[in-house]
Amino acid sequence: MSKMSYPSASMSSGSRTARRSVEFGRTYVVRPKGKHQATIVWLHGLGDNGSSWSQLLDNLPLPNIKWICPTAPTRPVTALGGFPCAAWFDEGELSEDGPNDVEGLDASIAHIANLLSTEPSDVKLGIGGFSMGAACALYSASCFAQGKYGNGNPYPINLRAVVGLSGWLPGARNLRSKIVSNDAARRAASLPILLCHGQCTYYKLDASFYITRRNKLIILYRLVTIPINLVHLTR
């Protein structure tokens, strides 16, 4: 298997007020077997790690994509009664009315942005994930559209695609009111997003964000222009 790992590193959220240090786990890299045309950071779900997904992604017939598979920090998760496990942010309930751990989200997507920041300038950049990892990827998409993290600091990565499997969008209820400037609307319209889910998955987080049992593919209001597959990144 063509991959390498990095030791864990410390990362903060970049909050303008109190900063919470976050210790991320090991990152696994699956190198392209052909010409390097795209890099995707792929994010695992709650309680998982980057290793398991790197093994799966290494077998995909996508030779021109480099996969970076980080591991989330271990933290107490409210939805699990405070039990500590690998999680990109704290999650209390899967609901548009539930509180969002903006500091945890910002810390994780800042870590993801840092992983992408050293990629060659001619390589297309994307973020994808499963479950909580998909939520983090979609949050990255919303920050890309707004041009800033939830704490107001500038978002630095020029995303070309986002993929979410069985996930949701944190902060969906307030997103429409944040995509107000012409620049934000242009960035939102330019970013393709692919969302997929299983037959029995159902989330309803906002009038603009639905996953139903019958649909295999949906698109996110204002952030999506066309559904894509991963080959889009290598065209």
N, C-alpha and C positions, 0 to 999 in steps of 0.2 A: 504494500500500500504506500502510495506517495503522499506522505504527510509528515508534519513535524509539530512539536508542541513547544509552548512557551510556559515558563513558570508563572505562578500567580502574581498579580500586581495590585497596588493600591490605587484607588480612583475616587475622587470626590465629585459631588453633583454640580459644583460650580455655582451653588446658591449664593445670592448676594448677602444673605444673613448667615445663619449658622451652617457650617459645613459638616456633613456626616461622612466619615471615611468608610469606604466600601472595599472589601477584599474580594476580588474576582478569582475564580478558579482557573484551571489550565485551559489554554486555547489550542485547538488542533487545526492543522491546515492540510487540505487536500489540494495538491498542486495540479495544474492543468496538464493533460497528456498531449495536447496539441498547442497551437498558438494561443498565447494568453490574451484573450479579448475582453474578459469580464471577471470581476471579483464580487462574490456575494458572501456577506456575513449571514450565517444561518443560526437561528436561535432556538434552543431546545425548550421543551415545556417544563412545567413545575416538577421539581424533584429529579430531573434528568441531568445529563451532562453533555458536553460537546463531543466526547468520544463516540458515543453511540450513533449520533447523526453523521459524524465524519465517515464512519464505516459504510453507512447506507449511501451517502452522497458519492463516495468513491466509485460506486458501481453504476452510477447513472451514465448513459451514453451522451455526455455533454463534455467533450474533450477540451473545449476552449475556455472553460470556467474554472477559476480558482475559488475554492470554498474555505471560508474561515469559520470555525465552529468554536466559539468561546463557551465557557462554563459560568453560569450565574453565581453570584455570592450566596453563601448560606446565611439565611436570616429567618427570624420567626415570622410565620405567616398567619395572619389573623383568621383566615378562613379555615385553617387547620387547628384552631384553638391555641395558636402561638407556637406550634411545633416547628422547630427550625429545619429548613430544607433549602435546596438550591432554588432560588426564585429571583427573577429580574426586578421585582418590586413587591411590596406588600399588597395583598388582595383580601378584602373583607367579604365582598359579595359580587356576583356577576350581575350588576344592575346599573342602569344609567343614574340611579339615585344614590348609589354608594359613593363613598369618598374615594378620590384618586390619590395615590401615593406619588405626587408630582416629583418630590425630591428623589425617590427611588427610581422612577422612570427616567428622569433627567440624568441621573448618575449612570444608568445602564446604557442609554443611547449616546451619552458622551464617550463612554468606553468603546462602543461600537464605532462611533465616528473616528476615534483615535486609531482603531484597527484599520480603517479604510484610508486614513490620511496619508499613509506612506505608499499607497499603490501608485503605479505609473500613471502619468497624466492622460495617456491615450487609452486607458482601460476604463470600461464602463463599470459603474458601481451600483450595487443593489443590496437590499436587506430582505431576508425572509425568515419565517419561523413557524413553529407549531404551537397552538394553544396560547399559553402565556407568552411564548416567543413571538407568535403572530401578533399579539396585542402590542408588544414592544416594537415590532416592525411597523405596524400601522401608526403607532404614536410617532415614530421617526418620520413617517410620511407627512403627518400633520405638522410636525416641526419644520420639515423641509418647506412645506407650503407657506407657513407663516414666516420663515426665515429666522426663527429663534426657538430656543428651548422654552419649556414652561416657565422657567425662572427669568426669562427675558434675555438671556445671553444669546449671541448670534449662533445659528446652526451652520456649520462650516462645510457640509458635504453636498455635492451636486448629485443627487440620487437620479438614477435612470430607470429603476423598476423596484417594486415592492411586492412580495408574495406572502400571503397569509393562509395557513391551513388550520381550520377549526379555531379561529380566534375571534377577537372583538376589538373595538376601538376605545381605549380609555379617553374620557373627556368628550365623547361624541355629542352629548347634549349641547355643549357650548361652542362646538367647532364652527358652525355657520357664522356666528357673530364675530369670529376671529379672522375669517377669510374675507377681509373687507377691502384691502388695498388692491390696486391694479397689479402690482408685482406679486402679491400673494395669490390672486386669482390666476395669473399667468403660470406661476409655478405649479399650482394645483392642477391646472388643465394639462400641464406637460408631463405629468408623472403617471405612467401606467401601473395599475395595481391588479394583481390576480388574487381572488379569494375563492377558496374551496372548502368544502366541509362534507361530513358523512351524512348518510340518509337520515339519521335520527338526531342530528345536531340542530338546536334551535336557540338562537339568541335574538332578542329585540332590544336594542340599546338606544335607538333614536329613529325619528321618522325618516331619516336619510340612510339608515343602516339596518338592513334586514338579512337574515339568513333563514330560509324556510326549508322544510323537509323535501319539498318537490324540486327545488332549484339546486343544480349542481354548481352553479357559478353565479355570483352576484357582482355588482359594481357599486362602489362607494360614491355617494353624491358629491359632486364638485371636485373630488380628488382624482377621479378616474375618467379617462377619455376612451380607452379601449382595453378589453381584457387581453392578456398576453400569455405566452408560456415562456419558459426560461430561454428558449432559442432566440427570443427577441433581443436578448443582450448581445448576441454574437453576430447579428446581421449588420 
